[in-house]
Amino acid sequence: MIRRAGIIAFTVVLMLPAAALATTPQGMGMMRSWAATNRCAQQAQKAFPDYTPESNAKRDARLRECLAASNLPPRPSLEVPAKP
């Protein structure tokens, strides 16, 4: 019984910082920004689901366009960097 109460208390303590951040105006703005970025990534993946080099390039371009249209920060490219 004591062990179960300890685990519950530990879980609550771990969740407090995330809950506190999500209730501040900055935290709420960050969560909205993350959700919008995630929607852009999902739309790009849905438009170009294949993993061919051409599809990856088109998906990356679509993602950049969506992020720019939503005034969101860019993500790193999906293309594999060239080896030196």
C-alpha distances in whole Angstrom, upper triangle without the diagonal:
4,5,5,6,9,10,11,12,14,16,17,19,20,22,23,26,27,27,29,31,32,32,35,39,39,36,37,40,39,37,40,42,39,39,43,43,41,43,46,45,44,47,49,47,48,52,52,49,51,51,54,56,58,55,53,55,56,52,52,55,53,50,52,54,51,50,53,54,50,51,48,48,49,47,48,50,49,52,52,53,57,56,59
4,5,5,6,9,10,10,12,14,15,16,18,20,21,24,26,25,27,30,31,31,34,37,37,34,36,39,37,36,39,41,38,39,43,43,41,43,46,45,44,47,49,47,48,52,52,50,51,51,54,56,58,55,52,55,55,52,51,54,53,50,52,54,51,49,52,53,50,50,47,47,48,46,47,50,49,51,51,52,56,55,57
4,5,5,6,9,10,11,12,14,15,17,19,20,23,24,24,26,29,29,30,33,37,36,33,35,38,36,34,37,39,36,37,41,40,38,41,44,42,41,45,46,44,46,49,49,47,48,47,51,52,54,52,49,52,53,49,49,52,50,47,49,51,49,47,50,51,48,48,45,44,46,43,44,47,45,48,48,49,52,52,54
4,5,5,6,9,10,11,12,14,15,17,19,22,22,22,24,27,27,28,31,35,35,31,32,36,34,32,35,37,34,34,38,38,36,38,41,40,39,42,44,42,43,47,47,44,46,46,49,51,53,50,48,50,51,47,47,50,48,45,47,49,46,45,48,49,46,46,43,43,44,42,43,45,44,47,47,48,52,51,54
4,5,5,6,9,10,11,12,14,16,17,20,21,20,22,25,26,26,29,33,33,30,31,34,33,31,34,36,34,34,38,38,36,38,41,40,40,43,45,43,44,48,48,46,48,47,51,52,54,51,49,51,51,48,47,50,49,45,47,49,46,45,48,48,45,45,42,42,44,42,43,46,45,48,48,49,53,53,55
4,5,5,6,9,10,11,12,14,16,18,20,20,22,24,25,26,28,32,32,29,30,33,32,30,34,35,33,33,37,37,35,38,41,39,39,43,44,42,44,47,47,45,47,46,50,51,53,50,47,50,50,47,46,49,48,44,46,48,46,43,47,48,44,44,41,41,42,40,41,44,43,46,46,47,50,50,52
4,5,5,6,9,10,11,12,15,17,18,18,20,23,23,25,27,31,30,27,28,31,30,28,31,33,30,31,34,34,32,35,38,36,36,39,41,39,40,44,44,41,43,42,46,47,49,46,44,46,47,43,43,46,45,41,43,45,43,41,44,45,42,42,39,38,39,37,38,41,40,43,42,44,47,47,49
4,5,5,6,9,10,11,13,16,16,16,18,21,21,22,25,28,28,25,26,29,28,26,29,31,29,29,33,33,31,33,36,35,35,38,40,38,39,43,43,41,43,43,46,47,49,46,44,46,46,43,42,45,44,40,42,44,41,39,43,43,40,40,37,37,39,37,38,41,40,43,43,45,48,48,51
4,5,5,6,9,10,11,14,15,15,17,19,20,21,23,27,27,24,26,29,27,26,29,31,29,29,33,33,32,34,37,36,36,39,41,40,41,44,45,43,45,44,48,49,50,47,45,47,48,44,43,46,45,41,43,45,42,40,43,44,40,40,37,37,39,37,39,41,41,44,44,45,49,49,51
4,5,5,6,9,10,13,14,15,16,18,20,21,23,27,26,23,25,28,26,24,28,29,27,28,32,32,30,33,35,34,34,38,39,38,39,42,43,41,43,42,45,46,48,45,42,45,45,41,41,44,42,39,40,43,40,38,41,42,39,39,35,35,36,34,36,39,38,41,41,42,45,45,47
4,5,5,6,9,11,12,12,15,17,17,19,21,25,24,21,22,25,23,22,25,27,24,25,29,29,27,29,32,31,31,34,36,34,36,39,39,37,40,39,42,43,45,42,40,42,42,38,38,41,39,36,38,40,37,35,38,39,36,36,33,33,34,32,34,36,35,39,39,40,44,44,46
4,5,5,6,10,11,10,12,15,15,16,19,22,22,19,20,24,22,21,24,26,24,24,28,29,27,30,32,32,31,35,36,35,37,40,41,39,41,41,44,45,46,43,41,43,43,39,39,41,40,36,38,40,37,35,38,39,35,35,32,32,34,33,34,37,37,40,40,42,45,46,48
4,5,5,8,10,10,11,14,15,16,18,22,21,18,20,23,22,21,24,26,24,25,29,29,28,30,33,32,32,36,37,36,38,41,41,40,42,41,45,45,47,44,41,43,44,40,39,41,40,37,38,40,37,35,38,39,35,35,32,32,33,32,34,37,37,40,40,41,44,45,46
4,6,7,8,10,11,13,14,16,18,21,20,17,19,22,20,19,22,23,21,22,26,26,25,28,30,29,29,33,34,33,35,38,38,36,39,38,41,41,43,40,38,40,40,36,35,38,37,33,35,37,34,32,35,36,33,32,29,29,30,29,30,33,33,36,36,37,41,41,43
4,6,6,6,9,10,11,13,15,18,18,14,16,19,17,16,19,21,19,20,23,24,22,25,28,27,27,30,32,31,33,36,36,35,37,37,40,41,42,39,37,38,39,35,34,37,35,32,33,35,32,30,33,34,30,30,27,27,29,28,30,32,32,36,36,37,41,42,44
4,6,5,6,9,10,11,13,16,16,13,15,18,17,16,20,21,20,21,24,25,24,27,29,29,29,32,34,33,35,38,39,38,40,39,43,43,44,41,39,40,41,37,36,38,37,33,34,36,33,31,33,34,31,30,28,28,30,29,31,34,34,38,38,39,43,44,45
4,5,5,6,9,10,11,14,14,11,14,16,15,14,18,19,18,19,23,23,22,25,27,27,28,31,32,32,34,36,37,36,39,38,41,41,42,39,37,38,38,35,34,36,35,31,32,34,31,28,31,32,28,28,25,25,27,26,28,31,32,35,36,36,40,41,42
4,5,5,6,9,10,13,12,9,11,14,12,11,15,16,14,16,19,19,19,22,24,24,24,27,29,28,30,33,34,33,35,35,38,38,39,36,34,35,35,32,30,33,31,28,29,31,28,25,28,29,25,25,22,22,24,23,26,29,29,33,33,34,38,39,41
4,5,5,6,9,12,13,9,11,14,13,12,15,17,16,17,20,21,20,22,25,25,26,28,30,30,31,34,35,34,37,37,40,40,41,38,36,37,37,33,33,35,33,29,30,32,29,27,29,30,26,26,24,24,27,26,28,32,32,35,36,38,41,42,44
4,5,5,7,11,11,8,10,13,13,13,16,17,17,18,21,22,22,24,27,27,28,30,32,32,34,36,37,37,40,39,42,42,43,40,38,39,39,35,34,36,34,31,31,33,30,27,30,30,26,26,24,24,27,27,29,33,33,37,38,39,42,43,45
4,5,6,9,8,5,8,10,9,10,13,14,14,15,18,19,19,22,24,24,25,28,29,29,31,33,35,34,37,36,39,39,40,37,35,35,35,32,31,32,31,27,28,29,27,24,26,27,23,23,20,20,23,23,26,29,30,33,34,35,39,40,42
4,6,8,8,5,5,9,8,7,10,12,12,13,16,17,17,19,21,22,23,25,27,27,29,31,33,32,35,35,38,38,38,36,33,34,34,30,29,31,29,26,27,28,25,22,25,25,21,21,19,20,23,23,26,29,29,33,34,35,39,41,43
4,7,8,6,6,10,11,10,12,15,15,16,18,20,20,22,24,25,26,28,30,31,32,34,36,35,38,38,41,41,42,39,37,38,37,34,33,34,32,29,29,30,27,25,27,27,23,23,21,22,25,26,29,32,33,36,38,39,43,44,46
4,5,5,6,9,10,10,12,14,15,16,18,20,21,23,24,26,27,29,30,31,33,35,36,36,39,39,42,41,42,39,37,37,37,34,32,33,32,28,29,29,27,24,26,26,22,21,20,21,24,25,28,31,33,36,38,38,42,44,45
4,5,5,6,9,10,11,12,14,15,17,18,20,21,23,24,26,27,29,30,31,33,35,35,38,38,41,40,40,38,36,36,35,32,31,31,30,27,26,27,24,22,23,23,19,19,18,19,22,24,27,30,32,35,37,37,41,43,44
4,5,5,6,9,10,10,12,14,15,16,18,20,21,23,24,26,27,29,30,32,33,34,36,36,39,38,38,36,33,33,33,30,28,29,28,24,24,25,23,20,21,21,18,17,15,16,20,21,24,27,29,32,34,34,38,40,41
4,5,5,6,9,10,10,12,14,15,16,18,20,21,22,24,26,27,28,30,32,32,35,34,37,37,37,34,32,32,32,29,27,29,27,24,24,25,22,20,22,22,18,18,16,16,20,20,23,26,27,31,33,33,37,39,40
4,5,5,6,9,10,11,12,14,15,17,19,20,21,23,25,26,27,29,30,31,34,34,37,36,36,34,31,32,31,28,27,28,26,23,23,24,21,19,21,21,17,17,15,17,20,21,24,27,28,31,33,34,38,40,42
4,5,5,6,9,10,11,12,14,15,17,18,20,21,23,24,26,27,29,30,32,32,35,34,34,32,30,30,29,26,25,25,24,20,20,21,18,16,17,17,14,13,12,14,17,18,22,24,26,29,31,32,36,38,40
4,5,5,6,9,10,10,12,14,15,16,18,20,21,22,24,26,27,28,30,30,33,32,32,30,27,28,27,24,23,24,22,19,19,20,17,15,17,17,14,13,11,12,15,15,19,22,23,27,28,29,33,35,37
4,5,5,6,9,10,10,12,14,15,16,18,20,21,22,24,26,26,29,29,32,32,32,29,27,27,27,23,23,24,22,19,19,21,17,15,18,18,14,15,12,14,16,16,20,22,23,27,29,30,34,36,38
4,5,5,6,9,10,11,12,14,15,17,19,20,21,23,25,25,28,29,31,31,31,28,26,27,25,22,21,22,20,17,18,18,15,13,16,15,11,12,11,13,16,16,20,22,23,27,29,30,34,36,39
4,5,5,6,9,10,11,12,14,15,17,18,20,21,23,24,27,27,29,28,28,26,24,24,23,20,19,19,18,14,15,16,13,10,13,13,9,10,7,9,12,13,16,19,20,24,26,27,31,33,35
4,5,5,6,9,10,11,12,14,15,16,18,20,21,21,24,24,27,27,27,24,22,22,22,19,17,19,17,14,15,16,13,11,14,15,12,12,9,10,12,12,15,18,18,22,24,25,29,31,33
4,5,5,6,9,10,10,12,14,15,16,18,20,20,23,24,27,27,27,24,22,23,22,18,18,19,17,14,16,16,13,12,15,15,12,13,11,13,14,14,17,19,19,23,25,27,31,33,36
4,5,5,6,9,10,11,12,14,15,17,19,19,23,23,26,26,25,22,20,21,19,16,16,17,14,11,13,13,9,8,11,11,8,10,8,11,12,13,16,18,18,22,25,26,30,33,35
4,5,5,6,9,10,11,12,14,16,17,18,20,20,23,22,22,20,18,18,17,14,13,14,12,9,10,11,8,7,10,11,9,10,7,9,9,9,13,14,15,18,21,23,26,29,31
4,5,5,6,9,10,10,12,14,15,16,19,19,22,22,22,19,17,18,17,14,13,15,13,10,12,14,11,10,14,14,12,14,11,12,12,11,14,15,15,19,21,23,27,29,32
4,5,5,6,9,10,10,12,14,15,18,19,22,22,22,18,17,18,17,13,14,15,12,10,12,13,9,10,13,13,11,14,12,14,14,13,16,17,17,20,23,25,29,31,34
4,5,5,6,9,10,11,12,14,17,18,20,20,19,16,15,15,13,10,11,11,8,6,9,9,6,7,10,10,9,12,10,12,11,11,14,14,14,17,21,23,26,29,32
4,5,5,6,9,10,11,11,14,14,17,17,17,14,12,13,12,9,9,11,9,6,9,11,9,9,13,13,12,14,12,13,11,10,12,12,11,15,18,20,23,26,29
4,5,5,6,9,10,10,13,15,17,18,18,14,13,15,14,10,12,13,11,9,13,13,11,12,15,15,14,17,15,16,15,13,16,15,14,17,20,23,26,29,32
4,5,5,6,9,10,13,15,17,18,17,13,13,14,12,9,11,12,8,8,12,11,9,11,14,13,13,16,15,17,15,15,17,16,15,18,21,24,27,30,33
4,5,5,6,8,11,12,14,15,13,10,10,11,8,5,8,9,6,6,9,10,8,11,13,14,14,16,15,16,14,13,14,13,12,14,18,20,23,26,29
4,5,5,5,8,10,12,14,13,9,9,11,10,6,9,11,9,9,12,13,12,14,17,17,17,20,18,18,16,14,15,14,11,14,17,20,23,26,29
4,6,6,9,12,14,16,15,11,12,14,12,9,12,13,11,11,15,15,13,16,18,18,18,21,20,21,19,17,19,17,15,18,20,24,26,29,33
4,6,9,12,13,15,13,9,11,12,9,7,11,11,9,10,14,13,12,15,17,17,18,21,20,21,19,18,19,17,15,17,20,23,26,29,32
4,6,8,9,11,9,6,8,9,7,6,9,11,9,11,14,14,14,16,19,19,20,22,21,21,19,17,18,15,13,14,17,20,23,26,29
4,7,9,12,11,7,9,12,10,8,12,14,12,13,16,17,17,19,21,22,22,24,23,23,20,18,18,16,13,15,17,21,23,26,29
4,6,9,9,6,8,11,10,9,12,14,14,15,18,19,19,21,23,24,25,27,25,25,22,19,19,16,13,13,15,19,21,23,27
4,7,8,6,6,10,10,9,11,14,15,15,17,19,20,21,23,25,25,27,25,24,21,18,17,14,10,10,12,16,17,20,23
4,5,5,6,9,10,10,12,14,15,16,18,20,21,22,24,26,27,28,26,25,22,20,18,15,11,10,12,15,16,19,22
4,6,5,6,9,10,10,12,14,15,17,18,20,21,22,24,26,27,25,24,20,18,16,12,10,8,10,12,13,16,19
4,5,5,6,9,10,11,12,14,15,17,18,20,21,23,24,26,24,24,20,18,17,13,11,10,13,15,16,19,22
4,5,5,6,8,10,10,12,14,15,16,18,20,21,22,24,23,22,19,17,16,13,11,10,13,16,18,21,24
4,5,5,6,9,10,10,12,14,15,16,18,20,21,22,20,19,16,14,13,9,7,7,10,13,15,18,21
4,5,5,6,9,10,11,12,14,15,16,18,20,21,20,19,15,13,12,9,8,7,11,13,15,18,21
4,5,5,6,9,10,11,12,14,15,16,18,20,19,19,15,14,14,11,10,11,14,16,18,22,25
4,5,5,6,9,10,11,12,14,15,17,18,17,17,13,12,12,10,8,10,14,16,19,22,25
4,5,5,6,9,10,11,12,14,15,16,15,14,10,9,9,6,6,8,12,14,17,20,23
4,5,5,6,9,10,11,12,14,15,14,14,11,11,11,9,10,11,15,16,19,22,25
4,5,5,6,9,10,11,12,14,13,14,12,12,13,11,12,13,17,19,22,25,28
4,5,5,6,9,10,11,12,11,11,9,8,10,10,10,13,16,18,21,24,27
4,6,5,6,9,10,10,9,9,6,8,9,9,11,13,16,18,20,24,26
4,6,5,6,9,10,10,11,9,11,13,13,14,16,20,21,24,27,29
4,5,5,6,9,8,10,10,11,14,14,15,18,21,23,26,29,31
4,5,5,6,5,7,6,8,12,13,14,17,20,22,25,28,30
4,5,5,6,8,7,11,13,14,16,19,22,23,26,29,31
4,6,8,10,11,14,17,17,19,22,25,26,29,32,34
4,5,9,11,13,17,18,19,22,26,27,30,33,35
4,7,9,12,16,17,20,22,25,26,29,32,34
4,6,9,13,15,17,20,23,23,27,30,31
4,7,10,13,15,18,20,21,24,27,28
4,7,9,12,14,17,17,20,23,25
4,6,9,12,14,15,18,21,23
4,7,9,11,11,14,17,19
4,5,8,9,12,15,18
4,6,9,12,15,18
4,6,9,12,15
4,6,9,12
4,6,9
4,6
4
